[in-house]
Amino acid sequence: MYEILKKRFQRNFVTTEQLLKYVALGKITQQQYEQIIKSQK
């Protein structure tokens, strides 16, 4: 799930708000969320 979301975020298919929902659902960890966000910069 992490790799899929990372690719979608990089292509602007997923927003930071949507990623936070995946964290809340337990699909990705907070650390993975932060890594995805940093990968965009």
PDB file of N, CA, C and O in Angstrom:
ATOM      1  N   MET A   1       0.829  -1.194   0.000  1.00  0.00           N
ATOM      2  CA  MET A   1       0.000   0.000   0.000  1.00  0.00           C
ATOM      3  C   MET A   1       0.870   1.253   0.000  1.00  0.00           C
ATOM      4  O   MET A   1       0.537   2.252  -0.639  1.00  0.00           O
ATOM      5  N   TYR A   2       1.984   1.191   0.720  1.00  0.00           N
ATOM      6  CA  TYR A   2       2.882   2.354   0.808  1.00  0.00           C
ATOM      7  C   TYR A   2       3.377   2.768  -0.573  1.00  0.00           C
ATOM      8  O   TYR A   2       3.299   3.944  -0.929  1.00  0.00           O
ATOM      9  N   GLU A   3       3.878   1.827  -1.344  1.00  0.00           N
ATOM     10  CA  GLU A   3       4.423   2.149  -2.671  1.00  0.00           C
ATOM     11  C   GLU A   3       3.340   2.697  -3.599  1.00  0.00           C
ATOM     12  O   GLU A   3       3.586   3.632  -4.361  1.00  0.00           O
ATOM     13  N   ILE A   4       2.173   2.128  -3.534  1.00  0.00           N
ATOM     14  CA  ILE A   4       1.057   2.590  -4.377  1.00  0.00           C
ATOM     15  C   ILE A   4       0.713   4.042  -4.034  1.00  0.00           C
ATOM     16  O   ILE A   4       0.589   4.888  -4.920  1.00  0.00           O
ATOM     17  N   LEU A   5       0.563   4.312  -2.751  1.00  0.00           N
ATOM     18  CA  LEU A   5       0.219   5.672  -2.328  1.00  0.00           C
ATOM     19  C   LEU A   5       1.325   6.663  -2.636  1.00  0.00           C
ATOM     20  O   LEU A   5       1.054   7.811  -2.987  1.00  0.00           O
ATOM     21  N   LYS A   6       2.562   6.229  -2.508  1.00  0.00           N
ATOM     22  CA  LYS A   6       3.688   7.102  -2.818  1.00  0.00           C
ATOM     23  C   LYS A   6       3.650   7.517  -4.281  1.00  0.00           C
ATOM     24  O   LYS A   6       3.812   8.697  -4.593  1.00  0.00           O
ATOM     25  N   LYS A   7       3.441   6.571  -5.173  1.00  0.00           N
ATOM     26  CA  LYS A   7       3.376   6.871  -6.605  1.00  0.00           C
ATOM     27  C   LYS A   7       2.182   7.770  -6.923  1.00  0.00           C
ATOM     28  O   LYS A   7       2.298   8.706  -7.715  1.00  0.00           O
ATOM     29  N   ARG A   8       1.047   7.488  -6.310  1.00  0.00           N
ATOM     30  CA  ARG A   8      -0.149   8.309  -6.554  1.00  0.00           C
ATOM     31  C   ARG A   8       0.042   9.725  -6.042  1.00  0.00           C
ATOM     32  O   ARG A   8      -0.407  10.678  -6.679  1.00  0.00           O
ATOM     33  N   PHE A   9       0.705   9.876  -4.897  1.00  0.00           N
ATOM     34  CA  PHE A   9       0.955  11.210  -4.352  1.00  0.00           C
ATOM     35  C   PHE A   9       1.895  11.995  -5.260  1.00  0.00           C
ATOM     36  O   PHE A   9       1.684  13.184  -5.500  1.00  0.00           O
ATOM     37  N   GLN A  10       2.926  11.333  -5.761  1.00  0.00           N
ATOM     38  CA  GLN A  10       3.877  11.996  -6.649  1.00  0.00           C
ATOM     39  C   GLN A  10       3.213  12.454  -7.947  1.00  0.00           C
ATOM     40  O   GLN A  10       3.662  13.414  -8.573  1.00  0.00           O
ATOM     41  N   ARG A  11       2.167  11.782  -8.340  1.00  0.00           N
ATOM     42  CA  ARG A  11       1.431  12.156  -9.564  1.00  0.00           C
ATOM     43  C   ARG A  11       0.236  13.057  -9.269  1.00  0.00           C
ATOM     44  O   ARG A  11      -0.562  13.355 -10.158  1.00  0.00           O
ATOM     45  N   ASN A  12       0.121  13.484  -8.018  1.00  0.00           N
ATOM     46  CA  ASN A  12      -0.968  14.366  -7.571  1.00  0.00           C
ATOM     47  C   ASN A  12      -2.346  13.721  -7.681  1.00  0.00           C
ATOM     48  O   ASN A  12      -3.345  14.410  -7.891  1.00  0.00           O
ATOM     49  N   PHE A  13      -2.398  12.391  -7.538  1.00  0.00           N
ATOM     50  CA  PHE A  13      -3.678  11.679  -7.530  1.00  0.00           C
ATOM     51  C   PHE A  13      -4.232  11.557  -6.114  1.00  0.00           C
ATOM     52  O   PHE A  13      -5.421  11.299  -5.922  1.00  0.00           O
ATOM     53  N   VAL A  14      -3.353  11.746  -5.116  1.00  0.00           N
ATOM     54  CA  VAL A  14      -3.730  11.634  -3.713  1.00  0.00           C
ATOM     55  C   VAL A  14      -3.229  12.882  -2.982  1.00  0.00           C
ATOM     56  O   VAL A  14      -2.106  13.330  -3.211  1.00  0.00           O
ATOM     57  N   THR A  15      -4.065  13.438  -2.101  1.00  0.00           N
ATOM     58  CA  THR A  15      -3.687  14.630  -1.344  1.00  0.00           C
ATOM     59  C   THR A  15      -3.121  14.242   0.022  1.00  0.00           C
ATOM     60  O   THR A  15      -3.224  13.091   0.447  1.00  0.00           O
ATOM     61  N   THR A  16      -2.528  15.211   0.694  1.00  0.00           N
ATOM     62  CA  THR A  16      -2.008  14.949   2.040  1.00  0.00           C
ATOM     63  C   THR A  16      -3.146  14.578   2.992  1.00  0.00           C
ATOM     64  O   THR A  16      -2.962  13.749   3.884  1.00  0.00           O
ATOM     65  N   GLU A  17      -4.309  15.181   2.809  1.00  0.00           N
ATOM     66  CA  GLU A  17      -5.462  14.868   3.650  1.00  0.00           C
ATOM     67  C   GLU A  17      -5.885  13.416   3.464  1.00  0.00           C
ATOM     68  O   GLU A  17      -6.230  12.733   4.428  1.00  0.00           O
ATOM     69  N   GLN A  18      -5.856  12.954   2.230  1.00  0.00           N
ATOM     70  CA  GLN A  18      -6.214  11.565   1.958  1.00  0.00           C
ATOM     71  C   GLN A  18      -5.186  10.613   2.568  1.00  0.00           C
ATOM     72  O   GLN A  18      -5.544   9.553   3.082  1.00  0.00           O
ATOM     73  N   LEU A  19      -3.912  10.992   2.510  1.00  0.00           N
ATOM     74  CA  LEU A  19      -2.871  10.155   3.117  1.00  0.00           C
ATOM     75  C   LEU A  19      -3.084  10.045   4.625  1.00  0.00           C
ATOM     76  O   LEU A  19      -2.878   8.978   5.204  1.00  0.00           O
ATOM     77  N   LEU A  20      -3.491  11.129   5.257  1.00  0.00           N
ATOM     78  CA  LEU A  20      -3.740  11.099   6.692  1.00  0.00           C
ATOM     79  C   LEU A  20      -4.890  10.157   7.038  1.00  0.00           C
ATOM     80  O   LEU A  20      -4.895   9.544   8.106  1.00  0.00           O
ATOM     81  N   LYS A  21      -5.860  10.042   6.138  1.00  0.00           N
ATOM     82  CA  LYS A  21      -6.960   9.097   6.365  1.00  0.00           C
ATOM     83  C   LYS A  21      -6.448   7.659   6.313  1.00  0.00           C
ATOM     84  O   LYS A  21      -6.917   6.804   7.065  1.00  0.00           O
ATOM     85  N   TYR A  22      -5.487   7.391   5.428  1.00  0.00           N
ATOM     86  CA  TYR A  22      -4.891   6.058   5.366  1.00  0.00           C
ATOM     87  C   TYR A  22      -4.114   5.755   6.644  1.00  0.00           C
ATOM     88  O   TYR A  22      -4.085   4.610   7.095  1.00  0.00           O
ATOM     89  N   VAL A  23      -3.490   6.767   7.224  1.00  0.00           N
ATOM     90  CA  VAL A  23      -2.799   6.588   8.504  1.00  0.00           C
ATOM     91  C   VAL A  23      -3.821   6.238   9.585  1.00  0.00           C
ATOM     92  O   VAL A  23      -3.606   5.317  10.374  1.00  0.00           O
ATOM     93  N   ALA A  24      -4.922   6.970   9.618  1.00  0.00           N
ATOM     94  CA  ALA A  24      -5.962   6.738  10.622  1.00  0.00           C
ATOM     95  C   ALA A  24      -6.568   5.339  10.495  1.00  0.00           C
ATOM     96  O   ALA A  24      -6.956   4.727  11.491  1.00  0.00           O
ATOM     97  N   LEU A  25      -6.644   4.847   9.271  1.00  0.00           N
ATOM     98  CA  LEU A  25      -7.201   3.515   9.033  1.00  0.00           C
ATOM     99  C   LEU A  25      -6.181   2.406   9.281  1.00  0.00           C
ATOM    100  O   LEU A  25      -6.528   1.225   9.275  1.00  0.00           O
ATOM    101  N   GLY A  26      -4.934   2.787   9.497  1.00  0.00           N
ATOM    102  CA  GLY A  26      -3.902   1.801   9.754  1.00  0.00           C
ATOM    103  C   GLY A  26      -3.319   1.166   8.501  1.00  0.00           C
ATOM    104  O   GLY A  26      -2.651   0.135   8.583  1.00  0.00           O
ATOM    105  N   LYS A  27      -3.563   1.764   7.352  1.00  0.00           N
ATOM    106  CA  LYS A  27      -3.030   1.233   6.095  1.00  0.00           C
ATOM    107  C   LYS A  27      -1.561   1.570   5.903  1.00  0.00           C
ATOM    108  O   LYS A  27      -0.811   0.793   5.311  1.00  0.00           O
ATOM    109  N   ILE A  28      -1.148   2.735   6.406  1.00  0.00           N
ATOM    110  CA  ILE A  28       0.268   3.124   6.419  1.00  0.00           C
ATOM    111  C   ILE A  28       0.569   3.723   7.786  1.00  0.00           C
ATOM    112  O   ILE A  28      -0.335   4.159   8.499  1.00  0.00           O
ATOM    113  N   THR A  29       1.841   3.738   8.139  1.00  0.00           N
ATOM    114  CA  THR A  29       2.233   4.299   9.433  1.00  0.00           C
ATOM    115  C   THR A  29       2.484   5.797   9.308  1.00  0.00           C
ATOM    116  O   THR A  29       2.577   6.334   8.204  1.00  0.00           O
ATOM    117  N   GLN A  30       2.591   6.453  10.440  1.00  0.00           N
ATOM    118  CA  GLN A  30       2.909   7.886  10.447  1.00  0.00           C
ATOM    119  C   GLN A  30       4.268   8.122   9.807  1.00  0.00           C
ATOM    120  O   GLN A  30       4.457   9.102   9.086  1.00  0.00           O
ATOM    121  N   GLN A  31       5.210   7.230  10.068  1.00  0.00           N
ATOM    122  CA  GLN A  31       6.549   7.350   9.488  1.00  0.00           C
ATOM    123  C   GLN A  31       6.491   7.229   7.963  1.00  0.00           C
ATOM    124  O   GLN A  31       7.163   7.979   7.255  1.00  0.00           O
ATOM    125  N   GLN A  32       5.699   6.296   7.463  1.00  0.00           N
ATOM    126  CA  GLN A  32       5.559   6.141   6.014  1.00  0.00           C
ATOM    127  C   GLN A  32       4.908   7.387   5.412  1.00  0.00           C
ATOM    128  O   GLN A  32       5.297   7.831   4.332  1.00  0.00           O
ATOM    129  N   TYR A  33       3.926   7.944   6.104  1.00  0.00           N
ATOM    130  CA  TYR A  33       3.282   9.179   5.653  1.00  0.00           C
ATOM    131  C   TYR A  33       4.319  10.288   5.487  1.00  0.00           C
ATOM    132  O   TYR A  33       4.338  10.985   4.473  1.00  0.00           O
ATOM    133  N   GLU A  34       5.172  10.443   6.482  1.00  0.00           N
ATOM    134  CA  GLU A  34       6.192  11.491   6.437  1.00  0.00           C
ATOM    135  C   GLU A  34       7.190  11.249   5.299  1.00  0.00           C
ATOM    136  O   GLU A  34       7.650  12.195   4.661  1.00  0.00           O
ATOM    137  N   GLN A  35       7.520   9.987   5.051  1.00  0.00           N
ATOM    138  CA  GLN A  35       8.431   9.660   3.953  1.00  0.00           C
ATOM    139  C   GLN A  35       7.799  10.012   2.612  1.00  0.00           C
ATOM    140  O   GLN A  35       8.480  10.521   1.721  1.00  0.00           O
ATOM    141  N   ILE A  36       6.518   9.747   2.462  1.00  0.00           N
ATOM    142  CA  ILE A  36       5.815  10.069   1.214  1.00  0.00           C
ATOM    143  C   ILE A  36       5.819  11.578   0.994  1.00  0.00           C
ATOM    144  O   ILE A  36       6.094  12.046  -0.110  1.00  0.00           O
ATOM    145  N   ILE A  37       5.517  12.333   2.036  1.00  0.00           N
ATOM    146  CA  ILE A  37       5.470  13.798   1.939  1.00  0.00           C
ATOM    147  C   ILE A  37       6.850  14.345   1.556  1.00  0.00           C
ATOM    148  O   ILE A  37       6.955  15.225   0.701  1.00  0.00           O
ATOM    149  N   LYS A  38       7.904  13.822   2.187  1.00  0.00           N
ATOM    150  CA  LYS A  38       9.254  14.284   1.907  1.00  0.00           C
ATOM    151  C   LYS A  38       9.703  13.923   0.492  1.00  0.00           C
ATOM    152  O   LYS A  38      10.531  14.624  -0.090  1.00  0.00           O
ATOM    153  N   SER A  39       9.170  12.846  -0.062  1.00  0.00           N
ATOM    154  CA  SER A  39       9.584  12.404  -1.397  1.00  0.00           C
ATOM    155  C   SER A  39       9.141  13.392  -2.474  1.00  0.00           C
ATOM    156  O   SER A  39       9.704  13.422  -3.568  1.00  0.00           O
ATOM    157  N   GLN A  40       8.139  14.191  -2.159  1.00  0.00           N
ATOM    158  CA  GLN A  40       7.610  15.148  -3.127  1.00  0.00           C
ATOM    159  C   GLN A  40       8.537  16.352  -3.250  1.00  0.00           C
ATOM    160  O   GLN A  40       8.586  16.979  -4.309  1.00  0.00           O
ATOM    161  N   LYS A  41       9.271  16.688  -2.197  1.00  0.00           N
ATOM    162  CA  LYS A  41      10.087  17.902  -2.167  1.00  0.00           C
ATOM    163  C   LYS A  41      11.390  17.738  -2.880  1.00  0.00           C
ATOM    164  O   LYS A  41      12.184  18.677  -2.939  1.00  0.00           O
TER     165      LYS A  41
END
